[in-house]
Amino acid sequence: MNKSSINHDPGRRLAIQLLTAGFCGAAVATLPGCSLGVMFGKMIAGEPLVPAEFRKMTKDDLTKGKHTVLVVCTAPETIDSENSTLAYDVIDGVTRRMKLHGINVVNPDLVANYLDMNGGGDIDPTQLAEEFDPDYIIVIEIQHFSFREPNSPKLLRGQSSGIVRVVEVSEINGHKLASSVFGTEFSSTYPIHQPVSEQGRSSLIFQKEYMDRFCTQLAEKFYDHRPGGDI
């Protein structure tokens, strides 16, 4: 068969293309150390998912939607005075991200209204359990939070630290019981290498950008995610 007949035979041409691709894939996979093979696999399937910290510790996958989760947030008065809506913004941002990943979450507006009516402040998991009947309560305790570089009010840099705790709610003799099942510290700095000037970027735009990253970092503790989401 001459070259012209092969070029005009679609079936033969497809078979040759598939065979060539198979040889290339096999060659890449057998390279020393398989480093290029791993890279080739990532190109095809993407980066592997990072397991959620909560699932690794408790073996419970919240994304299956079998459990109801409530998110609350606390912050010191010194932080609240500068960012009056910080706690509510975090509750809303984390809740929305968890809901997008299939987690059954209590409406953040209901949580915010309850906190307003009860003066906010200290969080009592048992009272929250009685009010909303969740399976888990996520308590985000912000200890430090700032949008600006220390001692440089014209430079923008998001920085925060604190603790995330989770209590599991059970019922004994008709009474709710909250017991701790998960705890981890968090900290973030953005940008990492150096702050940005307020003259080059609107402070409001920067604050929104950092809050998006901050809420994503917290929410990703409860669902598997692609690497690079942490700050």
C-alpha positions as CSV (number, residue, x, y, z in Angstrom):
1,M,0.0,0.0,0.0
2,N,1.4,3.4,-1.0
3,K,1.6,6.5,1.2
4,S,-1.3,8.1,-0.7
5,S,-3.7,5.3,0.2
6,I,-2.8,5.5,3.9
7,N,-3.5,9.2,4.0
8,H,-6.9,8.7,2.5
9,D,-7.9,5.8,4.9
10,P,-9.4,7.5,8.1
11,G,-9.4,4.3,10.1
12,R,-5.7,3.6,9.5
13,R,-4.8,7.2,10.2
14,L,-6.7,7.2,13.6
15,A,-5.0,3.9,14.5
16,I,-1.6,5.3,13.8
17,Q,-2.3,8.4,15.9
18,L,-3.5,6.4,18.9
19,L,-0.5,4.0,18.7
20,T,1.8,7.0,18.6
21,A,0.2,8.6,21.6
22,G,0.4,5.3,23.5
23,F,4.2,5.0,22.8
24,C,4.7,8.6,23.9
25,G,2.8,8.1,27.2
26,A,4.7,4.9,27.9
27,A,8.0,6.6,27.2
28,V,7.2,9.5,29.5
29,A,6.1,7.2,32.3
30,T,9.4,5.2,32.2
31,L,11.8,8.2,32.4
32,P,14.3,8.1,35.3
33,G,12.5,9.0,38.6
34,C,9.2,9.2,36.8
35,S,9.3,12.9,37.4
36,L,8.2,13.7,33.9
37,G,5.6,11.0,34.2
38,V,4.2,12.7,37.2
39,M,4.2,16.0,35.4
40,F,2.4,14.4,32.4
41,G,-0.2,12.9,34.8
42,K,-0.8,16.3,36.4
43,M,-1.2,17.8,32.9
44,I,-3.9,15.3,32.1
45,A,-5.8,15.1,35.5
46,G,-4.7,18.3,37.2
47,E,-3.2,18.7,40.7
48,P,-4.4,16.0,43.2
49,L,-6.8,17.2,45.8
50,V,-5.5,18.2,49.3
51,P,-7.5,16.2,51.9
52,A,-9.6,18.3,54.3
53,E,-8.0,18.6,57.8
54,F,-11.3,17.9,59.5
55,R,-11.9,14.7,57.5
56,K,-8.3,13.5,58.2
57,M,-8.7,13.9,61.9
58,T,-12.3,12.8,62.4
59,K,-12.8,10.5,59.3
60,D,-16.1,12.3,58.7
61,D,-16.7,13.8,55.2
62,L,-19.0,16.7,55.6
63,T,-19.4,17.1,51.8
64,K,-21.7,14.1,51.8
65,G,-24.4,16.4,53.3
66,K,-25.4,13.9,56.0
67,H,-24.6,16.4,58.9
68,T,-25.8,19.9,59.6
69,V,-23.0,22.4,60.4
70,L,-23.3,25.8,62.1
71,V,-20.5,28.4,61.7
72,V,-19.8,31.1,64.2
73,C,-17.0,33.6,64.6
74,T,-15.6,35.7,67.5
75,A,-13.1,38.5,67.5
76,P,-11.6,40.7,70.3
77,E,-13.3,44.1,70.9
78,T,-10.1,45.9,69.7
79,I,-10.5,44.2,66.3
80,D,-14.3,44.8,66.2
81,S,-13.9,48.5,66.7
82,E,-11.8,48.7,63.5
83,N,-13.7,46.1,61.5
84,S,-17.2,46.2,62.9
85,T,-18.6,43.5,60.6
86,L,-15.6,41.2,60.6
87,A,-17.2,38.3,62.5
88,Y,-20.3,38.4,60.4
89,D,-18.4,38.7,57.2
90,V,-16.4,35.6,58.1
91,I,-19.5,33.6,59.1
92,D,-21.1,34.5,55.7
93,G,-18.0,33.9,53.6
94,V,-17.0,30.5,55.2
95,T,-20.6,29.3,55.1
96,R,-21.1,30.1,51.4
97,R,-17.9,28.3,50.4
98,M,-18.8,25.2,52.4
99,K,-22.3,25.2,50.9
100,L,-20.9,25.3,47.4
101,H,-19.0,22.1,48.2
102,G,-22.1,20.2,49.3
103,I,-21.9,20.8,53.1
104,N,-25.3,21.3,54.8
105,V,-24.8,24.6,56.6
106,V,-27.2,26.6,58.8
107,N,-28.3,29.9,57.2
108,P,-25.7,32.5,58.2
109,D,-28.4,35.2,58.4
110,L,-30.2,33.2,61.1
111,V,-26.9,32.8,63.0
112,A,-26.1,36.6,62.7
113,N,-29.6,37.5,64.0
114,Y,-29.3,35.1,66.9
115,L,-25.9,36.6,67.9
116,D,-27.3,40.1,67.6
117,M,-30.3,39.3,69.8
118,N,-28.0,37.7,72.4
119,G,-25.4,40.4,72.4
120,G,-22.7,38.5,70.5
121,G,-19.6,38.2,72.7
122,D,-18.8,34.8,74.2
123,I,-20.1,31.8,72.3
124,D,-22.0,29.1,74.2
125,P,-22.1,26.0,72.0
126,T,-24.8,24.3,74.1
127,Q,-27.2,27.3,73.6
128,L,-26.5,27.2,69.9
129,A,-27.1,23.5,69.8
130,E,-30.5,24.0,71.6
131,E,-31.4,26.8,69.2
132,F,-30.4,25.3,65.8
133,D,-30.0,21.6,66.4
134,P,-26.8,21.1,64.3
135,D,-24.6,18.1,64.3
136,Y,-21.4,20.2,64.4
137,I,-20.6,23.7,65.5
138,I,-17.5,25.4,64.0
139,V,-16.2,28.2,66.2
140,I,-13.6,30.5,64.5
141,E,-11.8,32.5,67.1
142,I,-9.9,35.4,65.5
143,Q,-7.1,36.6,67.8
144,H,-5.4,39.0,65.4
145,F,-6.6,40.6,62.2
146,S,-5.4,43.6,60.2
147,F,-5.4,45.0,56.7
148,R,-2.4,47.2,57.2
149,E,1.3,46.8,57.8
150,P,2.2,47.5,61.4
151,N,3.6,51.1,61.9
152,S,3.0,51.8,58.2
153,P,-0.6,53.0,57.7
154,K,-0.1,53.6,54.0
155,L,1.0,50.1,53.3
156,L,-1.6,47.3,52.8
157,R,-1.0,43.7,54.0
158,G,-3.6,41.3,55.3
159,Q,-2.5,39.4,58.5
160,S,-4.5,37.2,60.8
161,S,-4.2,34.4,63.3
162,G,-6.4,32.4,65.6
163,I,-8.0,29.0,66.3
164,V,-10.7,26.9,64.6
165,R,-12.6,24.6,67.0
166,V,-15.3,22.1,66.2
167,V,-17.7,20.6,68.7
168,E,-20.0,17.7,68.0
169,V,-23.5,17.9,69.3
170,S,-25.2,14.9,70.8
171,E,-28.4,14.4,72.9
172,I,-28.5,12.7,76.3
173,N,-31.8,12.4,78.3
174,G,-33.3,15.2,76.2
175,H,-30.4,17.6,76.7
176,K,-27.9,18.8,74.1
177,L,-24.2,18.0,74.8
178,A,-21.4,19.6,73.0
179,S,-18.0,17.9,73.0
180,S,-14.8,19.0,71.2
181,V,-13.7,16.9,68.3
182,F,-11.3,19.1,66.3
183,G,-9.0,22.0,66.8
184,T,-6.3,23.7,64.8
185,E,-4.5,27.1,64.7
186,F,-4.4,29.3,61.6
187,S,-2.3,32.2,60.4
188,S,-2.1,34.1,57.2
189,T,-0.1,36.9,55.6
190,Y,-0.9,38.4,52.2
191,P,1.0,39.4,50.2
192,I,3.7,37.2,51.7
193,H,6.9,38.9,50.4
194,Q,6.1,42.6,50.9
195,P,3.1,44.9,51.5
196,V,1.5,47.0,48.7
197,S,1.1,50.7,48.7
198,E,-2.4,52.2,49.2
199,Q,-1.6,54.6,46.4
200,G,-1.3,51.7,43.9
201,R,-4.4,49.9,45.0
202,S,-7.7,50.9,46.5
203,S,-7.9,49.8,50.2
204,L,-11.5,48.7,49.8
205,I,-10.6,46.4,46.8
206,F,-7.6,45.0,48.8
207,Q,-9.8,44.3,51.8
208,K,-12.3,42.4,49.7
209,E,-9.5,40.4,48.1
210,Y,-7.9,39.5,51.4
211,M,-11.3,38.6,53.0
212,D,-12.0,36.2,50.0
213,R,-8.6,34.5,50.6
214,F,-9.0,34.4,54.3
215,C,-12.5,32.8,54.2
216,T,-11.3,30.3,51.6
217,Q,-8.4,29.3,53.8
218,L,-10.7,28.7,56.7
219,A,-13.4,26.9,54.7
220,E,-10.9,24.5,53.0
221,K,-10.3,22.9,56.4
222,F,-13.6,21.2,55.8
223,Y,-13.5,20.0,52.2
224,D,-10.9,18.5,49.9
225,H,-9.4,21.2,47.6
226,R,-6.8,22.0,45.0
227,P,-3.4,23.1,46.4
228,G,-2.7,26.8,46.4
229,G,-5.8,28.0,48.1
230,D,-4.1,28.7,51.4
231,I,-2.5,32.0,52.0
